[in-house]
């Protein structure tokens, strides 16, 4: 079991994917825990926390950053945390392999960003992504 997961109290063994593409690199999927972790040069670069509606799997039940809760709406997050650094109201008319583009907000810190994706109706959080500032698009 990787020491990082032990330190976080996670007992699930990760599904490891080490893609030769340097833009993708190493990632760990923990579907029963609702987490995916990506690495750059051996360091954690991005953590994806999946909510109850995002996947056909268990969702992340730990504490979310910024005092978030899966049941918070787009407007509630804005009221609690102020104007985001970047945002999108989504595009329900978009078509493609992933379907409509969901609404999201991003709050940038000095060394990291928190990206919050909502259901298309903006009623609750679907996924939270924490990434290093370098990984933010």
matplotlib code that plots the C-alpha trace (Angstrom):
import matplotlib.pyplot as plt

x = [0.0, 1.5, 2.5, 0.4, -2.8, -1.9, -1.3, -4.7, -6.4, -7.3, -7.3, -8.2, -5.4, -5.2, -5.6, -2.3, -1.9, 1.5, 0.9, 4.1, 2.7, 4.4, 1.2, -0.7, 1.9, 1.2, -2.3, -4.0, -7.8, -9.6, -13.1, -14.4, -13.1, -14.3, -10.8, -8.3, -4.8, -2.4, 1.3, 3.9, 7.5, 6.6, 4.6, 0.9, -0.4, -4.2, -6.7, -10.2, -13.0, -16.1, -19.6, -22.6, -23.9, -20.7, -19.9, -21.5, -19.3, -18.9, -18.3, -15.8, -17.2, -14.3, -14.1, -14.2, -11.9, -13.2, -16.0, -17.9, -20.7, -21.9, -25.4, -24.3, -25.6, -23.8, -25.3, -24.6, -20.9, -20.7, -22.4, -20.0, -16.8, -17.3, -16.4, -14.4, -11.2, -12.8, -16.2, -18.6, -22.4, -22.0, -23.5, -26.5, -26.5, -23.0, -22.7, -19.8, -18.5, -19.0, -22.4, -23.3, -20.6, -21.4, -21.2, -18.1, -16.2, -12.5, -10.8, -7.1, -4.7, -1.0, 0.1, -3.1, -6.6, -9.9, -12.2, -15.9, -18.1, -21.9, -24.7, -26.1, -29.1, -26.5, -28.3, -25.4, -21.7, -20.7, -16.9, -14.2, -10.7, -7.7, -4.6, -1.3, -1.3, 0.9, -1.7, -4.6, -5.7]
y = [0.0, 3.4, 5.5, 8.5, 6.4, 5.0, 8.5, 9.5, 6.5, 5.0, 1.2, 0.7, -0.4, 2.0, 1.1, 2.4, 3.8, 5.0, 6.6, 7.2, 10.6, 13.2, 15.3, 12.4, 10.5, 8.5, 8.3, 6.3, 5.5, 4.7, 4.1, 2.7, 5.8, 8.3, 9.7, 9.9, 11.2, 12.4, 13.0, 15.1, 14.1, 11.9, 14.7, 14.9, 17.5, 16.9, 15.2, 14.5, 14.0, 12.5, 13.3, 11.0, 11.8, 11.8, 8.1, 4.7, 4.1, 5.0, 8.7, 10.6, 10.8, 12.6, 16.3, 18.5, 21.6, 25.1, 23.8, 22.5, 20.0, 17.9, 19.4, 23.0, 24.7, 27.0, 30.1, 28.8, 28.3, 31.8, 33.3, 31.4, 32.0, 35.2, 35.8, 32.9, 33.4, 31.8, 30.2, 28.9, 28.6, 25.4, 24.6, 22.3, 22.3, 21.0, 17.5, 15.2, 12.1, 13.7, 15.3, 18.8, 21.0, 21.4, 24.6, 25.2, 27.7, 27.9, 29.6, 30.2, 30.3, 31.1, 27.5, 25.6, 25.9, 24.4, 23.7, 22.9, 21.3, 21.2, 19.2, 20.8, 22.2, 23.9, 22.3, 20.4, 19.8, 16.9, 16.9, 18.8, 19.0, 20.3, 21.0, 22.7, 26.2, 24.9, 22.4, 24.9, 25.5]
z = [0.0, -0.9, 2.1, 0.9, 1.1, 4.4, 5.8, 4.5, 6.1, 2.7, 2.6, -1.0, -3.3, -6.3, -9.9, -11.3, -14.8, -15.9, -19.3, -21.3, -22.4, -20.2, -20.2, -18.6, -16.6, -13.5, -12.0, -9.3, -9.5, -6.3, -7.4, -4.1, -2.3, -5.0, -5.6, -8.6, -8.0, -10.8, -10.4, -12.1, -11.6, -8.6, -6.8, -6.5, -9.0, -9.1, -6.8, -8.2, -5.6, -7.1, -5.7, -5.4, -8.9, -10.9, -11.4, -11.0, -8.0, -4.4, -3.9, -1.7, 1.8, 3.5, 4.3, 1.2, 0.9, 1.6, 3.8, 0.8, 0.9, -2.0, -1.6, -2.2, -5.3, -7.7, -6.0, -2.5, -3.2, -4.7, -1.6, 0.7, -1.1, -3.2, -6.8, -8.3, -10.2, -13.2, -13.9, -16.5, -16.4, -18.6, -22.0, -22.0, -25.8, -26.2, -27.6, -27.6, -25.9, -22.5, -23.2, -22.0, -20.5, -16.8, -14.9, -12.7, -10.6, -9.8, -6.8, -7.3, -4.4, -4.4, -5.0, -5.7, -7.2, -6.2, -9.2, -8.4, -11.0, -10.6, -12.0, -15.2, -13.2, -10.8, -7.8, -6.3, -6.5, -8.8, -8.5, -6.7, -8.2, -6.2, -8.4, -8.2, -9.7, -12.6, -13.6, -13.8, -17.3]

ax = plt.figure().add_subplot(projection="3d")
ax.plot(x, y, z, "-o")
ax.set_aspect("equal")
plt.show()
